[in-house]
Amino acid sequence: MAALDLEEQEQLSSIKAWWNAWGNLITWGVIAVSASLIGVQAWNWYNRDQAVKASVVFDALQEAAQTGDLKKTREAAGELTSRYGASQYASMGALISAKLHGEGGDTKTARAELEWVRANAPDDMLRDLARLRLAYVLLEEQSFDDAEKMLDGKVAPTLEARFLEARGDILLMRDKRDDARAAYQSALAKIDDMAKADATGGSATGYRNVIEIKLDAVGGKQ
């Protein structure tokens, strides 16, 4: 029994020695891991909180846009981009504001909104959509070279047909009818490819008809 007690004492002494050597390191490691977990949870909470606040501003922007209130729409878009710029709400709000101002003839504000989305949107699709709309704003200003350049480069597959259509519209405005016809034909081919790949059937029929009308206006298929 005494031997057992001695053995236990030796084990206890070994544990104490090991703890004296490594205890502080382990303790700080646990603290560091805990702090990291708390930090992640706090960051997630912050992001959720920011998203909720951004959604409230975005809802107000949509209401203002629906009533055609340019001032409130512009102010809401400004709040989204300045305070919640990393969220998709900011990019979508800027796109809506740009559309409304463009339709109202304020191309300067529309361009500024779209340039912000192009530079800051969190995903490629929104940036590509901004480029597409910028091309039309530049087309309206008859900045044809800049409008065409806006369409250069890689684009999301779902927007390829619209980019080709826009290029055709620009070429037509430049009186390059043959090149415009080729662009419209390519747009139709993209629409058909997407319809086959997605098995959407007639869901793209309306958009396809628009391109066909434009193609007919430049002489149809040849």
C-alpha positions in Angstrom: 0.0 0.0 0.0 2.9 2.3 0.9 4.5 1.5 -2.5 1.2 2.4 -4.2 1.1 5.7 -2.3 4.6 6.4 -3.3 3.8 5.6 -6.9 0.8 7.9 -6.8 3.0 10.6 -5.3 5.5 10.1 -8.1 2.7 10.4 -10.7 1.4 13.5 -9.1 4.9 15.0 -9.0 5.3 14.3 -12.7 2.0 15.9 -13.5 2.9 19.0 -11.5 6.2 19.2 -13.3 4.6 18.8 -16.7 2.0 21.5 -15.8 4.7 23.8 -14.6 6.5 23.4 -17.9 3.5 23.6 -20.3 0.5 24.9 -18.3 0.9 28.5 -19.2 1.3 27.7 -22.9 -1.9 25.5 -22.9 -3.8 28.1 -20.9 -2.9 30.9 -23.4 -3.7 28.5 -26.2 -7.2 27.9 -24.9 -7.7 31.6 -24.3 -6.5 32.3 -27.9 -8.9 29.7 -29.4 -11.8 31.0 -27.2 -11.0 34.6 -28.2 -10.9 33.5 -31.9 -14.3 31.8 -31.6 -15.8 34.8 -29.8 -14.4 37.0 -32.5 -15.9 34.9 -35.3 -19.3 35.0 -33.5 -19.0 38.7 -33.0 -18.1 39.2 -36.6 -21.0 37.1 -37.8 -23.3 39.0 -35.5 -22.0 42.3 -36.9 -22.5 41.2 -40.5 -26.0 40.1 -39.7 -26.7 43.3 -38.0 -25.3 45.3 -40.9 -27.3 43.3 -43.4 -30.6 43.9 -41.5 -29.8 47.7 -41.3 -28.9 47.7 -45.0 -32.1 45.9 -45.9 -34.2 48.6 -44.2 -32.5 51.3 -46.2 -32.8 49.3 -49.4 -36.6 48.9 -48.8 -36.9 52.7 -48.4 -34.9 53.1 -51.6 -37.3 50.8 -53.5 -40.3 52.7 -52.2 -38.8 56.0 -53.3 -37.9 54.6 -56.7 -41.4 53.3 -57.3 -42.8 56.7 -56.7 -40.2 58.3 -58.9 -38.7 60.3 -56.0 -35.2 61.0 -57.3 -33.9 62.8 -54.3 -34.9 60.1 -51.8 -33.7 57.4 -54.1 -30.3 59.1 -54.5 -30.0 59.7 -50.7 -30.8 56.1 -49.9 -28.3 54.9 -52.5 -25.7 57.2 -51.0 -26.3 55.9 -47.5 -26.0 52.3 -48.7 -22.8 52.8 -50.5 -21.2 54.9 -47.7 -22.3 52.8 -44.7 -23.0 49.3 -46.1 -20.7 49.3 -49.2 -19.7 45.6 -48.8 -23.3 44.4 -49.0 -25.2 43.4 -52.2 -27.9 45.9 -51.1 -25.5 48.7 -51.8 -24.8 47.6 -55.3 -28.4 46.8 -56.1 -29.5 50.1 -54.7 -27.0 51.9 -56.8 -28.2 50.1 -59.9 -31.8 51.0 -59.2 -30.8 54.7 -58.6 -28.8 54.7 -61.8 -31.7 53.4 -63.8 -34.1 56.0 -62.4 -31.7 58.9 -62.9 -30.8 57.7 -66.4 -34.4 57.5 -67.4 -34.8 61.0 -65.9 -32.0 62.4 -68.1 -29.5 62.7 -65.3 -26.7 60.7 -66.9 -24.1 62.2 -64.7 -25.6 60.7 -61.5 -26.4 57.5 -63.4 -22.7 57.2 -64.5 -21.4 57.8 -61.0 -23.7 55.2 -59.5 -22.8 52.6 -62.1 -19.1 53.3 -61.8 -19.3 52.7 -58.1 -21.0 49.3 -58.7 -18.4 48.4 -61.3 -15.6 49.1 -58.8 -17.1 47.9 -55.6 -19.8 45.2 -56.2 -19.1 42.0 -54.3 -19.6 39.7 -57.2 -18.9 39.5 -61.0 -22.6 39.5 -62.1 -23.3 42.9 -60.5 -20.1 44.3 -61.9 -21.0 43.0 -65.4 -24.5 44.4 -65.1 -23.0 47.8 -64.2 -20.8 47.6 -67.3 -23.7 46.8 -69.5 -25.8 49.7 -68.2 -22.8 52.0 -68.4 -22.4 51.1 -72.1 -26.0 52.3 -72.8 -25.4 55.5 -70.8 -22.3 56.2 -72.9 -24.2 55.3 -76.0 -26.8 57.9 -75.1 -24.0 60.4 -74.7 -22.7 59.3 -78.1 -19.4 58.3 -76.6 -19.3 55.3 -78.9 -15.7 54.3 -78.4 -16.0 54.3 -74.6 -19.3 52.4 -74.8 -17.8 49.6 -76.9 -14.8 49.4 -74.5 -17.1 48.9 -71.6 -18.3 45.7 -73.2 -14.8 44.2 -73.7 -13.5 41.4 -71.6 -15.0 38.3 -69.9 -18.6 38.4 -68.9 -21.0 36.2 -66.9 -22.5 33.6 -69.3 -26.1 34.7 -68.4 -25.3 38.2 -69.7 -23.4 37.2 -72.9 -26.4 37.6 -75.1 -27.2 41.1 -73.7 -23.6 42.2 -74.2 -23.8 41.1 -77.8 -27.1 42.9 -78.2 -25.6 46.1 -76.7 -22.6 45.8 -79.0 -25.0 45.5 -82.0 -26.9 48.6 -80.8 -23.7 50.6 -80.6 -22.5 49.4 -84.0 -25.9 50.3 -85.5 -25.6 53.8 -84.1 -22.2 54.1 -85.8 -23.9 53.1 -89.0 -22.0 49.8 -89.1 -25.0 47.7 -90.2 -23.2 44.6 -91.2 -21.2 44.4 -88.0 -24.4 45.1 -86.0 -26.2 42.3 -87.9 -23.3 39.9 -86.9 -23.6 40.9 -83.3 -27.4 40.4 -83.2 -27.0 37.0 -84.9 -24.4 36.0 -82.2 -26.8 37.2 -79.5 -29.6 35.0 -80.9 -27.2 32.0 -81.0 -26.3 32.6 -77.3 -30.0 32.8 -76.4 -30.6 29.5 -78.1 -27.6 27.9 -76.4 -28.7 29.0 -73.0 -32.3 27.8 -73.6 -31.0 24.3 -74.6 -28.6 24.1 -71.7 -31.1 25.2 -69.1 -34.1 23.4 -70.8 -36.1 26.6 -70.2 -38.2 26.1 -73.3 -40.0 29.3 -74.3 -39.0 31.4 -71.3 -36.6 33.4 -73.5 -39.0 33.8 -76.3 -39.9 37.4 -75.5 -36.3 38.5 -75.4 -35.5 36.5 -78.5 -38.3 38.3 -80.3 -36.7 41.7 -79.4 -33.4 40.6 -81.0 -35.1 39.3 -84.1 -36.8 42.6 -84.6 -33.5 44.4 -84.3 -31.9 41.9 -86.7 -34.7 42.4 -89.2 -34.1 46.2 -89.0 -30.6 45.7 -90.3 -31.5 43.3 -93.1 -32.2 40.1 -91.3 -30.2 36.9 -91.5 -27.9 36.6 -94.5 
